[in-house]
């Protein structure tokens, strides 16, 4: 909240303001600038897939007023206002802007030089500037909304705010700031001498026990976190931990969820191993990220609790490839090669079992801007239909974020976030790996 001057100083400050150049005295109203006329745009789509899972609408018109959709339907049913700008996409398939619920926009891409020692070579400013380029590439790929699940130094908060101000192009963002994890676990930074490790604590997400967890979550929210990210199990790219081992206790997980809910935040839980997945679901987390080792009981729990699964298959494909070509070595390569086959089996089990699946890639493990690969893998690896994969990356992802009222579907009152491809993704889902046209909030950005 803006801090106001003490009441007894306001008259004096007003006089000073006038003497120093005729400024408007405090409390006076400046003349209002004339409002710019609201712009009408009509997008003519040859085929519209609206993100709800409904059958495509052929020869459709999306009428946009300002930054939101005003009306949508068959061209014969939509009255286009005189003077509206018409965008002819009659040879294209139009869809809602895509949503990636698991990205790391500010980090060095896995496998590139210094990717695993970034925190001792860079400041948060370096990370935020890198994020600006990654945000532009992500938006150009058709992803108009993302959830950034972990970044150091609140770099993702700075990036989100710069995009919101219009300082640079990028997707709408939810951000987690620092991920929370146990000392020595996947969300910690391991393998360095103690004097470096001692620089970390609850402020940067190293939190052991319920009290430290509560303080750490409150710290992330204080400085801008929209969502809380935790590491419930080990991971592939960390050192010194098994990929499947549970790292937070049931008591600690309950503390995570209780604290986040009091602050009106949702919880995303990195979890590969079966025991950690079940403990996190029972504690009430909103989503399981990765979910690599599932059994029938875990699937039933996910369905019972309505917990979302974010499979991140594109990252799995990437680490398997890097383990094969030598960019990942040692413990990391071994974990990648062990976990990826299990992930393929588990995501198929989840889809068959009716688990809520939302699109998320773990972009940052691989190059930003290639996020669309996940659509193809949801079909080829997970056994989804093309329409199910599209829904996972639009309306389902919006529901996970709590943003269904704004994004995820082409419906009246939603933001005019649209993408277009020349082919039919229901016939070839790989069409979504390279989009031809992108609009965000009524403005064409590609």
C-alpha positions in Angstrom: 0.0 0.0 0.0 1.4 3.5 -0.8 2.7 5.3 2.3 1.1 8.7 2.7 2.7 11.8 4.2 1.6 12.6 7.8 -1.5 14.8 7.8 0.2 17.8 9.4 2.7 18.0 6.5 0.2 17.9 3.6 -0.5 21.7 3.4 3.2 22.5 3.4 3.9 19.8 0.8 1.2 21.2 -1.4 2.7 24.7 -1.2 6.2 23.4 -2.1 4.8 21.4 -5.0 3.2 24.6 -6.4 6.4 26.7 -5.9 8.5 24.0 -7.6 7.0 24.3 -11.0 3.3 24.8 -10.7 2.5 21.1 -9.9 -1.0 20.2 -9.0 -1.4 20.5 -5.2 -1.9 17.2 -3.3 -5.5 16.2 -3.3 -6.4 18.2 -6.4 -7.6 16.3 -9.5 -5.7 16.5 -12.7 -7.8 16.7 -15.9 -8.6 13.2 -17.1 -7.0 12.1 -20.4 -9.5 11.3 -23.0 -10.1 7.6 -23.2 -8.9 5.8 -26.4 -11.7 4.2 -28.4 -12.1 0.5 -27.8 -10.9 -1.4 -30.8 -13.0 -4.1 -32.4 -11.3 -7.0 -34.1 -13.0 -9.9 -35.9 -10.9 -13.1 -36.4 -12.3 -15.3 -39.1 -11.2 -18.9 -38.4 -11.5 -21.7 -40.9 -11.7 -24.1 -38.0 -12.1 -23.2 -34.3 -11.1 -25.6 -31.4 -12.3 -23.6 -28.4 -10.5 -25.6 -25.6 -13.6 -27.0 -24.0 -13.3 -30.4 -25.7 -16.3 -29.6 -27.9 -16.3 -30.5 -31.6 -14.6 -27.9 -33.8 -16.7 -25.1 -35.3 -16.1 -24.6 -39.0 -16.1 -21.1 -40.5 -16.2 -19.3 -37.2 -15.7 -15.7 -36.1 -14.2 -14.5 -32.8 -15.2 -11.0 -32.1 -12.8 -9.2 -29.9 -13.4 -5.9 -28.1 -10.3 -4.5 -26.4 -8.4 -7.3 -24.9 -11.2 -9.8 -24.4 -13.5 -11.9 -26.5 -17.0 -10.3 -27.0 -18.7 -13.0 -29.0 -17.8 -16.3 -30.8 -19.6 -18.7 -33.0 -20.4 -19.6 -36.7 -19.7 -16.7 -39.0 -23.4 -16.5 -39.9 -24.4 -15.9 -36.3 -21.9 -13.1 -35.4 -22.6 -9.4 -36.3 -19.3 -7.8 -37.0 -19.4 -4.1 -36.2 -18.8 -1.6 -39.0 -15.2 -0.5 -39.0 -13.9 -3.6 -37.1 -10.5 -4.8 -38.2 -10.8 -8.3 -39.8 -8.1 -10.9 -39.5 -8.5 -13.6 -42.2 -7.5 -17.0 -40.8 -10.0 -18.8 -42.9 -7.2 -21.2 -44.0 -6.2 -22.0 -40.5 -7.2 -23.8 -37.3 -7.6 -21.4 -34.4 -7.2 -22.4 -30.7 -6.9 -20.8 -27.3 -3.5 -19.6 -26.3 -1.6 -22.5 -24.8 -0.8 -22.9 -21.1 2.3 -24.5 -19.7 2.0 -25.1 -16.0 5.6 -26.2 -15.3 8.4 -24.0 -16.6 11.7 -22.6 -15.3 12.0 -19.4 -17.3 15.1 -17.9 -15.7 17.6 -20.7 -15.5 20.3 -21.9 -17.8 19.1 -24.7 -20.0 20.2 -28.1 -18.8 23.3 -29.4 -20.5 24.6 -25.9 -21.5 27.8 -24.6 -20.0 27.6 -23.8 -16.2 24.0 -24.9 -16.0 24.6 -26.7 -12.7 26.7 -23.9 -11.1 24.6 -21.0 -12.1 24.0 -19.8 -8.5 27.7 -19.2 -7.9 28.3 -17.4 -11.2 25.3 -15.2 -11.7 23.1 -12.7 -9.9 19.3 -12.6 -9.9 19.6 -9.8 -12.5 21.4 -12.2 -14.9 18.6 -14.7 -14.4 15.8 -12.2 -15.0 17.4 -10.9 -18.2 17.8 -14.4 -19.5 14.1 -14.9 -18.6 13.2 -12.0 -20.8 14.5 -13.8 -23.9 12.9 -17.1 -22.8 9.6 -15.3 -22.2 9.6 -13.9 -25.8 10.4 -17.3 -27.3 7.7 -19.0 -25.2 5.1 -16.5 -26.3 6.1 -16.8 -29.9 5.5 -20.6 -29.6 1.9 -19.9 -28.7 2.1 -20.2 -24.9 0.3 -17.1 -23.6 0.2 -18.3 -20.0 2.7 -20.1 -17.9 3.4 -21.2 -14.3 7.0 -20.7 -13.3 7.7 -23.3 -10.5 11.0 -22.1 -9.0 13.6 -19.4 -9.5 16.3 -18.0 -7.4 16.5 -14.4 -6.1 12.9 -13.7 -7.0 14.0 -13.3 -10.6 10.6 -14.8 -11.8 8.7 -12.2 -9.7 10.7 -9.4 -11.5 10.0 -11.0 -14.9 6.3 -11.4 -14.2 6.0 -7.8 -13.1 7.9 -6.5 -16.2 5.6 -8.4 -18.5 2.5 -7.2 -16.7 3.7 -3.6 -17.0 4.2 -4.1 -20.7 8.0 -3.5 -20.5 8.7 -6.7 -22.5 6.8 -9.4 -24.4 5.9 -12.6 -22.7 3.2 -14.9 -21.4 1.0 -14.2 -18.4 2.8 -15.7 -15.4 2.1 -17.3 -12.1 5.4 -17.6 -10.2 6.6 -19.6 -7.2 9.9 -17.8 -6.3 12.1 -20.2 -4.4 11.1 -23.9 -4.3 11.0 -25.4 -0.8 12.8 -28.6 0.1 14.7 -30.4 2.8 18.4 -29.8 3.5 20.4 -31.9 1.0 17.3 -32.7 -1.1 16.2 -32.0 -4.6 15.3 -28.4 -4.0 18.6 -27.7 -2.3 21.9 -27.1 -4.0 24.3 -29.9 -3.3 27.9 -30.9 -4.1 29.6 -27.7 -2.9 31.8 -26.9 0.0 30.1 -25.9 3.3 30.9 -22.2 3.1 28.8 -21.9 -0.1 26.0 -24.1 1.3 25.8 -22.0 4.5 24.5 -19.1 2.4 21.1 -20.9 2.0 18.2 -21.0 4.4 14.5 -20.6 4.8 14.6 -17.4 2.6 15.9 -19.5 -0.3 13.6 -22.5 0.4 15.8 -24.8 2.5 13.2 -25.6 5.2 13.2 -28.6 7.6 10.3 -29.1 10.0 6.9 -27.5 10.1 8.0 -24.2 11.7 10.7 -23.5 9.2 8.3 -24.5 6.4 5.8 -22.0 7.6 8.4 -19.2 7.7 9.8 -20.0 4.3 6.3 -20.0 2.7 5.5 -16.7 4.3 8.7 -15.3 3.0 8.1 -16.4 -0.6 4.6 -14.9 -0.5 5.8 -11.7 1.1 8.0 -11.1 -1.8 5.6 -12.0 -4.6 5.0 -15.8 -4.9 1.7 -16.7 -6.5 2.0 -20.4 -5.9 4.1 -22.6 -3.6 6.4 -25.2 -5.1 7.9 -28.0 -2.9 10.0 -31.0 -3.5 8.3 -34.0 -1.9 10.8 -36.5 -3.3 14.3 -36.7 -4.9 14.9 -35.8 -8.5 16.8 -36.6 -11.6 19.1 -33.5 -11.9 20.1 -33.2 -8.3 23.1 -35.0 -6.7 23.2 -37.2 -3.7 19.5 -38.3 -3.6 17.5 -41.1 -5.0 15.0 -40.0 -7.6 12.2 -41.8 -5.9 12.8 -41.3 -2.2 10.3 -39.4 -0.1 12.0 -36.2 1.3 9.2 -34.4 3.3 7.4 -36.2 6.0 3.6 -36.4 6.2 3.7 -33.8 9.1 5.8 -31.4 7.0 3.6 -31.8 4.0 0.5 -31.0 6.0 2.3 -27.9 7.3 3.0 -26.9 3.7 -0.6 -27.2 2.6 -2.1 -25.6 5.7 0.2 -22.6 5.5 -0.3 -22.1 1.8 -4.1 -22.3 2.1 -4.1 -19.7 4.8 -2.3 -17.4 2.4 -4.6 -18.4 -0.5 -1.9 -20.1 -2.5 -2.0 -23.5 -4.2 0.8 -26.1 -3.9 2.7 -27.8 -6.7 4.6 -30.8 -5.4 7.6 -32.2 -7.4 7.2 -35.9 -6.8 8.7 -38.9 -8.7 8.4 -41.7 -6.1 5.3 -43.6 -5.2 5.4 -43.1 -1.4 6.1 -39.3 -1.7 3.3 -38.9 -4.3 0.8 -40.6 -2.0 1.9 -38.6 1.0 1.6 -35.3 -0.9 -1.8 -36.2 -2.2 -3.1 -37.1 1.2 -1.8 -33.8 2.6 -3.8 -32.0 0.0 -1.4 -30.5 -2.5 -3.0 -29.1 -5.7 -0.8 -30.9 -8.2 1.8 -33.6 -8.5 4.6 -32.6 -10.9 6.2 -35.5 -12.9 4.4 -38.4 -11.1 6.9 -40.9 -12.5 6.2 -44.0 -10.3 2.5 -44.6 -9.9 0.6 -47.7 -9.0 -3.2 -48.4 -8.8 -3.5 -47.1 -5.3 -1.7 -43.8 -6.2 -4.0 -43.4 -9.2 -7.1 -44.0 -7.0 -5.8 -41.4 -4.5 -5.3 -38.8 -7.2 -8.8 -39.3 -8.5 -10.3 -39.3 -5.0 -8.6 -36.1 -4.0 -9.1 -34.4 -7.4 -5.3 -33.8 -7.5 -3.8 -32.7 -10.8 -1.0 -34.6 -12.5 1.5 -32.5 -14.6 3.5 -35.2 -16.4 6.4 -33.1 -18.0 7.0 -35.7 -20.7 9.1 -33.3 -22.8 11.6 -33.0 -20.0 11.7 -36.8 -19.6 12.4 -37.2 -23.3 15.2 -34.5 -23.0 17.0 -36.1 -20.1 16.9 -39.5 -21.7 18.4 -38.1 -24.8 21.1 -36.2 -22.9 22.0 -39.3 -20.9 22.4 -41.1 -24.2 24.6 -38.5 -25.9 26.8 -37.7 -22.9 25.5 -34.3 -21.9 24.4 -35.9 -18.6 26.8 -38.3 -16.9 27.3 -40.2 -13.7 24.5 -40.3 -11.2 22.3 -37.9 -13.2 22.4 -40.0 -16.3 21.7 -43.2 -14.4 18.7 -41.7 -12.8 17.3 -40.4 -16.1 17.7 -43.8 -17.8 16.0 -45.5 -14.9 13.0 -43.2 -14.4 11.9 -42.3 -17.9 10.5 -45.8 -18.8 8.6 -45.8 -15.5 7.2 -42.4 -16.3 5.8 -43.6 -19.6 4.0 -46.5 -17.9 2.7 -44.3 -15.1 1.2 -41.5 -17.2 -0.6 -44.1 -19.3 -1.9 -45.7 -16.1 -3.1 -42.2 -14.9 -4.8 -41.4 -18.1 -6.6 -44.7 -18.2 -7.6 -44.2 -14.6 -9.2 -40.9 -15.1 -6.7 -38.6 -13.3 -7.0 -34.9 -14.0 -4.0 -34.1 -16.3 -2.7 -30.6 -17.0 -0.1 -29.7 -19.6 3.4 -28.9 -18.2 6.8 -29.4 -19.7 9.6 -28.5 -17.3 10.9 -26.2 -20.0 14.4 -25.1 -19.0 15.5 -28.7 -18.9 15.2 -28.3 -22.7 15.0 -25.2 -24.8 12.2 -22.7 -24.2 10.0 -22.1 -27.2 9.8 -25.8 -28.0 7.2 -26.5 -25.3 4.7 -27.7 -28.0 6.5 -31.0 -28.1 4.5 -32.0 -25.0 1.3 -32.1 -27.0 2.8 -34.8 -29.2 4.1 -36.8 -26.3 0.8 -36.7 -24.5 -0.6 -38.5 -27.5 2.3 -40.9 -28.3 3.4 -41.7 -24.7 0.4 -41.1 -22.5 -2.3 -42.5 -24.9 -4.4 -39.3 -25.0 -6.5 -38.4 -28.1 -5.4 -35.2 -29.8 -8.5 -33.4 -28.3 -7.6 -34.6 -24.8 -4.1 -33.3 -25.2 -5.4 -29.9 -26.4 -7.8 -29.7 -23.5 -4.9 -30.5 -21.1 -3.0 -27.6 -22.5 -5.9 -25.1 -22.5 -8.9 -25.4 -20.2 -7.5 -28.0 -17.9 -4.3 -26.1 -17.4 -6.4 -22.9 -16.7 -8.4 -24.8 -14.1 -5.3 -26.0 -12.3 -4.1 -22.4 -12.1 -7.4 -21.1 -10.9 -7.6 -18.8 -14.0 -10.5 -20.4 -15.9 -12.4 -17.1 -15.8 -9.7 -15.4 -17.8 -7.8 -18.0 -20.0 -7.9 -21.5 -21.4 -11.0 -21.3 -23.7 -12.3 -19.1 -26.5 -15.4 -17.8 -24.9 -17.0 -14.4 -24.2 -15.2 -12.4 -21.4 -12.0 -14.4 -21.6 -8.8 -12.8 -22.7 -8.4 -12.8 -26.5 -5.4 -15.2 -26.3 -5.4 -17.2 -29.6 -3.0 -19.3 -31.7 -3.4 -20.5 -35.3 -1.8 -23.4 -37.2 -2.3 -24.2 -40.9 -3.2 -27.8 -40.5 -5.6 -29.8 -38.4 -4.1 -30.8 -35.0 -6.9 -33.4 -34.5 -5.4 -35.2 -37.5 -1.8 -34.5 -36.7 -1.1 -33.2 -33.1 2.5 -32.3 -34.1 1.0 -29.3 -35.9 1.1 -27.6 -32.4 4.8 -27.9 -32.2 5.2 -25.0 -34.5 2.4 -22.4 -34.6 2.0 -19.8 -37.3 0.2 -16.9 -35.6 -0.2 -15.8 -32.0 -2.4 -13.2 -30.3 -2.3 -12.2 -26.6 -4.9 -9.9 -25.1 -6.2 -8.8 -28.5 -2.7 -7.9 -29.8 -1.0 -9.9 -32.5 2.4 -10.8 -31.2 3.4 -13.2 -34.0 
